[in-house]
Amino acid sequence: VPRLPPLQLQQQLPLSHPPTQDFPPRIVEHPSDLIVSKGEAATLNCKAEGRPTPTTEGGERVETVKDDPCSHRMLLPTGSLFFLRIVHGRKSRPDEGVYVCVARNYLGETVSHNASLEVDFFFSPGVFFLLGL
């Protein structure tokens, strides 16, 4: 039986997901907990991979964030959830809460770890902390 040199053998081993094979989504960057000042911008990062490329949604467990042109929340093309300004008041629904990222394609759906967004009134404007680093 002829033997291949080790390098050629490695090249012939199957990939976990060959380039032409579809596979279900998976989260490759989970969002992290944030503490942010009211009125400041914030981003809950989320990245997913899959084939076909999964669609992502960022939102609280109960309410999904939809593309609303009037909203201060935007779902970025990368899958991250961007807050133009953190809202925390009686006139509008506060942004404080627990968020998840959901990635979907026709092969399935996956959900990120929970990420808490908290509003702190004692921070200076423009300062925020990432927890769990």
N, C-alpha and C positions, 0 to 999 in steps of 0.2 A: 504494500500500500504506500503510494508516494506521500511524503509529508511536506507540508507547506512551511516556509520559514515563518517564524512568529509574527512578523509584521503583516504578511499576507493573510494569515489566519485571523488576526484582529480585524482586518478590513472586511472579512467575509462574515463576521459575527453579526447577527441581526441587531438593529437598533431597537430601543424600547418603543419608539414610534417612528417607523420609516417615514420619510418626507411626504409620501403620497397617501398615507393612511390617516383617516380621521380618528380623533380621540376626544374624549370628554374634557370639559374644562377643569382646571385646577387653579387655585389661588397661589400665586407665587410671591405676592407681597400683601400681607395683611395690614389693615389699618391699625394705628396705635392710638392709645388714649391721649386726649388733649385737654389742657386747661387753658382757656383763652379769655381775654378781656372782652366785655360787651363792646360791640361796634368794630372790633378788629376782624381782619380776614383770617381764614383758617382753611386747611386742606386735610381731609382724611384720605390718605393714599390707599390705593388698591390696584393691583395688577393681576391679571389672569392670563393663562395660556390655554390653548385648545385648537383643534382643527375640525371644522372651520373655526375661525377666530370667534370666541364667545362674545356675546353682548353682556355688558355689566350694568348693574343698577346699584346705586348707593342709597341707603335710606334706613330709617328706623325699622325695627321688626314689624311694626304695625302698618306704618305708612311708607309707601315707596316714593322716592323722589322722582317726579316726572319732569320732562323738559317743559318748563313754564317760563316764557320769555320775561314775565314780570317778577319772577322769583329772585331772591338773593342767593339761592343755592343753584349750582350748575354742576352737571355731571360732565367731567372732562373726557376727551377721547381716550385717555389712558385708563379710564375706569375710576379715577379718583373723584371724590366729592369736594367741590370748592364752595366755600361760603364767602361771598363778597364782604359781608359784615355779619358778625354774630348778633343775633336778635335774642333779647331776653326782656320781655315786658308784657304788659296786660293787653296791648292792642293787637299783637300778633302772636302766633304760636312760637314759643321759645325753641331755640335750636338745641338747648341742653337735652341730652338723652343718650341712649345706647344705640349705636349704628352697626350695621353689617353691610358687606358688599356681596352681591349675588351675581354669579357668572353663569351664563346659559349658552348652550348650543343644542342641536337636535339630539345629541347623545346624552345629555343630562344637564344637571344643575349642581353647583356647589356654593356653599356659603362660607364667608370668612369668619374669623374670630370676632367676638364683640369688641367694639371700641367705644369708650365713653367720651363724650364731649361735655365738659363742665365749664360754666362761666364763673370767673372769679373777679370780684369787684376791687380787689386790692392790688392787682398787678398794674404796672405802668403801661400806658398805651404802647403797642408795638412789641410787647414781650409775651412770649408764650413758652410753655414747657412741654416736652414730649415725655410721657411717663413710660416706664418699662424698658428703657434703653439699657 
